[in-house]
Each structure stands twice: as C-alpha cells, then as structure tokens.
Amino acid sequence: MLHLVGLGLADEKDITVRGLEIVKKAERVYLEAYTAILLVDKVKLEAFYGRPVIEADRELVESGSDDILAGADKTDIAFLVVGDPFGATTHTDLVLRARELGIQTNVVPNASIMSGIGCTGLQLYNFGQTVSMVFFLENWKPSSFYDRVRENVQIGLHTLVLLDIKVKEQSMENLARGRRIFEPPRYMTVAQCASQMLETEEERKEGVYGPDSLAVGAARVGAPDQKMVVGTLKELCEVDMGEPLHSLVLLGRRTHDLERDFIRQYAVNEATFDASYAKYYGASS
Ligand SMILES: C[S@@+](CC[C@H](N)C(=O)[O-])C[C@H]1O[C@@H](n2cnc3c(N)ncnc32)[C@H](O)[C@@H]1O
C-alpha cells in the first residue's frame, strides 16, 4: 500500500501516532522535500523515526513516481508530506498513478497551514481564496494572484498568501550546460511578499489594496518560536520575521471586533494600526 502521511507543521514530534506506526513498518520512507519544509532537518527525523528517510525532490515525484511506487503492491511504502498531504499541495497525481497500477492507497491527515493560520486570531470562516506569491524576476512578475485578491476584497474576506520556496534550483548557466549544480535553497519572507504586492498594485493601479492596507505576517506557525506581526503593507516591507517558513494574510474589510482585538496585540505600531483600521475596516457587510 502507498501511505501518504502528513507530518504537521513544525518538527519531528508533530507526526500522529497512526503516521508513526506506518513509518516504522514501511519498507521505504520518502520525504517530499520541495513544497514545504519542516523546521528540523532530515537527520533529526531519522533519529526520531528510527528509519532512514529518502528525500524526494520534484523530479523524482513528478517524473520518477514509478520508482517510489515500486513494490507497493506487495509491501508498504510511506510518502511523508509536511503539513497535510492534501493541504495546499496536491499529491493527487501520485495517488492516481498508484491506483492505475492497482496499488491501494491510504492517507493520514495532519495539521496544515490552511488551518494553522487560525493562530493569528483570524476566523477561518472569514477567508476567501488562498493565493501563492512567487519570486519575481526582472522580466517575469506574474500577477494572477491580484485578480483573486480583488475577488476576496470585494466580498470583504481575508486572503491567505502562501510564499514561494525554491529548492534544488539551477542557475541559468548550470542549466544550459547540463550541470547538476544547485543553488542554496531560498524561502520568501513576509517583507518580500509585502513589497511584491505593492509593486503589483503600482503596476496594475486598480486600487485592490495599497500601502496602508493591513496584513498579518505569520512565521514558523506551530513551532515554539512562532511569530506574528500585524501592520500596514508598507510597514511589513521592513519587518524581519526570522527563519522560514512565512505566510501573509491580507486583512478583509469584514473583520470582526474580536479578530481586531486579537491581532492588535502584535501590531508593529498601534497608532498606524488604529488609523488604518478606522479608515478601511470593520464594515459589517
Ligand atoms: C505549498 S504550501 C504546503 C502546505 C502543506 N502541505 C500544509 O498542509 O501546510 C507551503 C507554504 O505554506 C506556508 N507554510 C507552510 N508551513 C508553514 C508554517 N509552519 N508557518 C508559516 N507558513 C507556513 C509557506 O508560505 C510555505 O511556502
């Protein structure tokens, strides 16, 4: 059987009892290592699980899935995914491939950033569509996220923005020369995200949000040193939230008083928070 096991958000101890039992008995254990990272390294996982863990990069999962599935008709293979296996990560293609090969599948859920973000004090009921922010390049600044943010803003809902991760990336030169040399991993910060959002607004000029719009930055959700900050997008461009992973929530207009009181506790500056809030937020419809 192919088991997709959610690892939760922070460290080796966030796996569920059911997940750990599967890891201990599986023939091979893969760790999906490109859509999110745990806040501890592989060695720590292996020590806690008492099993060797094979890192599965995008290439292996997307082009070499038959290697992962080899033998899974007779024995158990565990495929570990940070967060929840189906939370903002789609491994449905791997499940479909397994089914095509007549391999049974089993999913062990866990906490996801999609629910963990509730730690900000913002109600999950009040979120609209989730969007992703990719690292902009000189001549490639995709802004499709902006249209979805607009739809959320129009109905007053919060927008969860998930931030880009680049692992096992090759420079253009190494790629062109076919050299398998990889750049160090990169994780987008809340400050970079806020700045790219403002750059997009300046480009599109549709007034979906602006420098005074409020947003919440959340870093290392679920870890003992999780950090949250609320401020205007302009303020968040300067904020240092420390180690990855980071997410950002653009505040919706229909913020409830309880949500406001909760997030105000971690305002970069209470005066600018109050001024912006009084101007743009708290509408009941
Ligand atoms: C593609 S999503 C993968 C989600 C994962 N499967 C889950 O269920 O949580 C990865 C993005 O979610 C956000 N993220 C994941 N874990 C996080 C954490 N502990 N704290 C803050 N943001 C997190 C980051 O923006 C990261 O780049």
The ligand as a Gaussian input file, in Angstrom:
#p B3LYP/6-31G(d) Opt

LIG

0 1
 C        2.680000      24.752000      -0.767000
 S        2.333000      25.106000       0.896000
 C        2.377000      23.473000       1.542000
 C        1.440000      23.280000       2.639000
 C        1.498000      22.000000       3.416000
 N        1.236000      20.808000       2.635000
 C        0.448000      22.147000       4.503000
 O       -0.544000      21.408000       4.520000
 O        0.657000      23.036000       5.341000
 C        3.847000      25.763000       1.521000
 C        3.696000      27.183000       2.003000
 O        2.828000      27.236000       3.128000
 C        3.302000      28.171000       4.075000
 N        3.656000      27.445000       5.309000
 C        3.744000      26.108000       5.477000
 N        4.067000      25.806000       6.749000
 C        4.172000      26.993000       7.413000
 C        4.484000      27.352000       8.761000
 N        4.735000      26.415000       9.693000
 N        4.485000      28.673000       9.078000
 C        4.221000      29.631000       8.153000
 N        3.930000      29.348000       6.888000
 C        3.904000      28.054000       6.503000
 C        4.546000      28.849000       3.485000
 O        4.145000      30.040000       2.822000
 C        5.012000      27.773000       2.523000
 O        5.795000      28.284000       1.494000

